[in-house]
């Protein structure tokens, strides 16, 4: 039976926690089911593949011509979190496992992609499988790098991609409508509700607006999720700038910021070329010196991942023991049983209680035993709402 087992052995005052994953139904996809998946989209030659290469160990082909990426590249990146390092320094575990993000680099989309123009149409279905969209916009001038439309205009570029994604969603909605209308016509009440929702979405898309701009009732959300509308996904605009603009941005960034604010979307300034230079440095000290020279506090890719977490309202909790210190991802507002279910569904089904320590308390007191002696370890039930940084141990019975 799978579970998190608390052993009696101790090391440096910290009880040993072992994650035992021996359930016959357990599979790797189940373990990784909560991994965040972001799709990188944009016109050709805006810096998508360069950014992807910085984010991931996978090396996408990158060149100064359209359609350089001819198949969707998938990379996995560890989420940077200094708290995980601090916990590992105290516990000295055998393994340290950060939470991860899947990054998908989609071939450059062009005007007409929704109808099959260019190569991007082949991968629009891939975007449907992502949790969030990272929309890379070119916000720099460089005569040596070709722009597919002959000039730099991030607002125009954004609208080109928006239209193609909206048209693809419209195609999907109209395909479903033809089926749902028949069922609604013979008195199927559920089909009638679905038909009404699809008609509202169709009207929004035909007006040139994305699905994320709409408001939905709670009861409509499961069907909306089933529809997998591309334009319903949260978006972060990644403004790719030159070296001189990486700290404060430029006029191009300002124009995008106005749109992002109106859409309640995320925005991040990043210099893909600079990030590429940073990624080539092996030593942390060298990277830090490079960043300081650029006037930056951290690499842009680290900030991008954290901002993506904020965009999706995600947070992290930890399990910590000498066998393993590990970070887990949950939605903000998740209850203790739901957090346990991230490790394994049986943990949620048979949840009894959770022992919880606050990260700052653990760091301050230096061990679980010391936290307990200080009265800072709490025992929580099913209604407990997980806080970012909680260190948790679950007791369950299946």
N, C-alpha and C positions, 0 to 999 in steps of 0.2 A: 504494500500500500504506500502510495506516495504521500509525503508530508514534510513539514519542517519539524525536526525532532530536536528537543533540547536535552543535551547529554549532561551528565553530572560532572564530567571532567572539566577542570578549569585551567586556564593559562593566563598568567598576569592578571588574575582577578576577574577574567571575563569568561563566562560559561561558553562552552563550545556549541555552536549551532551548525547543524548539518542539513543541507537541503537534499533530501532523499527523493529522487525522481525515478521510481521503479515501477510505476503503474503501467500495466500492459497497454493501456490506451494512449499513453503519452507519446507525443511525437514532437519533432523539432518545430514544426509550424505552430503547435500549441504553445510551446515555450516562448516563441517569438511573436505571438499574436498581437501583442500590444506595441510592437515596434512602429514608430512613426514613419510614414512613407511620403516623401515629398517629390513632386515632379517638377523639373526645371524646364520652363518653356520660354520661347522668345523667337524673334526673327533670326535668320542666319547671320553669322558674323557679329553678334552682340556680346560674345564672351561666355556663352553657356558652357561649352565644353572645357574652357580654361577654368571656369569656376568649379565644374564637376571634378576636374583633375585635382584641384586643391582640396576639395571636400573628401575625396575618396582615394584609396590606394589603387583603384582601377584607373587605368590611363586611357581615356578616350582620345581618339585621333583629333588633333586640333590644327586647323589651317586657315589660311586667308582666302577661303572660297566658300560659296553656299553649299549646303547639304553635306558638310564634312562628316557629320555623325549619321551613319546610314542604318543603324539599328539602335534600339533603346539600350543605353548603357545603364547597368545597375551597380551601385556601390554601397557599401555599408560603412558608416562612420560612427565612432564612439562619441557619445555626448560628453563634452568637457564639463567636469564638475569637481572643483577643488575639495569638496566635502568628502568625496569618495577616497581621495588620496589621504586626507587627514584621518579618516576612520581606519584605513589600512595601516597607517603608521602606528596607531595605537594597538590594533588587534593583531597585526602581523599574520594575516591569513595565508593559506596556501594558494588561494586564487583571488583575484580582484576582477569583477565583471561589471563594466559600465553598462548603462542602457545604450541602445543604438538607434540610429536613424537610417532608413533606406533612402537612397537618393537615386532617382531615375532621370537620366538625361534624354530628353525627347529630341528627335531631329528637328531642325529649324523649320518652323511653320511659315508659310507665305500666304499672301492673299489668294483665296480660292482653295485652300487646303481642305476645307470641309467638303468640297466637291471633287477632291482627288488630285488637285494641282500640287506639285512638289512632292517631297517624300514624307512630310509631316503627317499627312492623312493616315498613313499606315499605323501611326502610333497614337492617334487620338484616343483609341480604346485603352491604351496603357494609362493615360492620364486619369481615366475613370476610376482606376484602382488605387489612386493616391489619396492621401488625407488632406493635403494642402498643395497649393501651386506656388512655386517660386518663379515669378515672371521677371526675367532679366531684361533690362532696358539699357540700350547704349546711351550714355550721357557724357561722351567725350568726343573731341574732334581729332581725327588722324587721317590725313590724306592717303596714307599707305595701307589703310584697312578699308576695303570696299564695303559700302553700305548698299544693300539690295535695292533701295529706292533712291540712291544717289545723294542723299543728304541726311544729316542727323536731326531727328525730331522724335524724341521719346513718346510724346503724347500721341502723335500719329501712329507710331509703332504699336503702342498699347492698344489703340482702337482697332488696328488691323487684327491683332491676336484675339481681342475680345469678340469681334464680329465672327471670326472663324469658329471660336468655341461656342458662341451663341447659336450659330447656324447648325453646328453638329448636335447640340442639345435639342434644337427645334426639330431636326430630322428624327431624332429618337422619340420625342414627345408625340409627334404626328403619327409615327408608326404604332405607338401604343394606343393612341386615341381610336384608331380604326377598329381595334379589337375590343377596347373597353366600351365603346358606344353601343356595340351590338348587345353586350351583356346588360348594360344599363337600360336598353330599350325594352328588354323583356322582364324588367322588374327587379333586377339584382341590386339591392340597396348599397352594398359595398362597392359595386362597380359604378354606381351613380356618384358616390363620394369621390372615387378615383377620377371619374370623368370630369367632375367639377374642378378638381385640383389641376388636372392636366390642361384644361381649358384656360385656367388662370395663368399657368406657366407659359402656355403657348402665347397668350396675349402679351405677357411681359417680354418674352423673347422677340416677338415680332415688333415690339416697340423699341428694340435695341438695348434692352436692359438685361443684366445678368440675374440669374435665379437668386443669388445671394442678397439681392436688394429687396426681396419679397419678405413678407411676414407670414408665419404659418402657425396654425393651432397645434397644440401638443399632439392631438390625435392624428395629425397629418404627417408627423415626422417619420414614423416607420416606413410609410409608403414613399416619402421623399427620399429616404436613404436607399430604398430599393431601386429607385429610378436612376441613381448614380449620375445625377446631373453634373457635368463638368463645371458649369458656372455657378453651382451652389457651393463649391469648395472655397474655403478661406484662401485669400491670396496675399502674398507679400511681394511688393515691387522691389526688386534688387537693382539699384542704380549703379551700373558699372562706370566708374569715373577714372580720370587720369590721376597721376601722382599728385598734382597740385591741388586737386579737389577732394582728396580722400578724407580730409578731416572735416571741412565745413560744407562740402558740396559746391554746386555751381547753379547757374541759371536753369540748366536742363533739369537738375534735381528739384529745384523749386517748383517747376511746372508740374512735375510728377507728384510732388508732395501735396499740392492743391487738390489733385484728383484723388489721391490716397485718403486724404482727410475726409473728402466728401463721401467716399465709399466705406469709411471706417476700416480701411485695409492697412496692413503693415507696410513699412518702408525701411529700407536699409541701404546705406551708402557703402560701397565696397569697390576696391580697386583690384580687379581680377589679376592684372599683371603683377601688382605688388604681392598679392597672396601667392602667386606662383613662385615669386622670388623667395618668399618666406618658407614655402614648403620645401625648397631645395636645401635649406639650412638644417643640418643634423643636430647641432647642439642647442639646447634651450637658451643658453646664455647668448648665443649668436642671434637667435630670433628676438630675444628681448632687446638687445642693442639695436637691431634693425628697426624694431617697432618704435623705440624711443627716438631714433633719428627721424622717423616719419611723423612723430608727434602723436602716435597711437598707443593706447594702453594695452590692447590685445589684438590678436589676429581677427580679421573680419569674419572668417569662416566659423570661429568659435561663437561670435556674437550672433551670426546668422542662425545657428542651430538653436541657441537659447531663445531667440526671437520667434523662431518657428514654434517652439514649445508654448510660448505665451500666446501666439496666434491661435493655437488649438486648445488653449486653456488646459494644458497638461502640467503635471508636477511630478516630483520624484520622492519615493520613500526608499528606505534601505533595510536590508537584512545583514547582520554582521556577526561573524563567528570565526573561529580559527580555520575552519575549512574553507570559508568563502565570505568575502564582503561584496555585496552586490547591490546595484541600483535598479529600481523598478519604476516603470512609468504608469501613472494613473491619471484619470481626468480630475480636474478640480471638483471638489464636492463628493468624491468617491467615499463610500463607507468602508469600514474595516473588512466586512465580508467581500466586498467588491475588490478591494486591494489584494486580499488573499487569493481571489479567483484569478488574478493575473499570474500567479505562480502555478496554480493548477485549479481546474474547475472543482475538483473534489474538496479543496480547501474552503471554497465558498459554500458548497452544499452542506458540509459538515461543520461549519464554523461554530466554535464555542466562545472563544474570547481572544483578545489580543493584548499582549504586553507591549507597552509603548514607552519609548524614551525619546526625549527631544534631543536633536543633534547637538545644540549648544550645551546641554547638560552633560552629554556623554563626553564631549571634548573637554569641558571644564573639570569634570570629576575623574576622567581617565579610565573608567571601567564600568561595566554594568553593576558589579557589586557595590562600588562606591556610589553610583547613582541610586541604587536601591536603598542603601543605608541612609542616604540623604532624603529619602522619601520622595524622590523625583520619578520613580517608575510607576506608571499607572496601568491598571487593568481595565480594559474597555470592552464593551459589548457591541452588539450588531448596529447600534445607532451611531457609533463613533464616526465622525467625519475626519478622514486622514488629512493631516497638515503636511505641507512641503517640508521635507527633511526628517520626517519621523523615522525612527529606527524601530522596527516592528518584529515581533515573534508571534506566530499564530498557533493556537491550539485548536484542533479540530477532531472530529470523530465521524468516520464514514463506515 
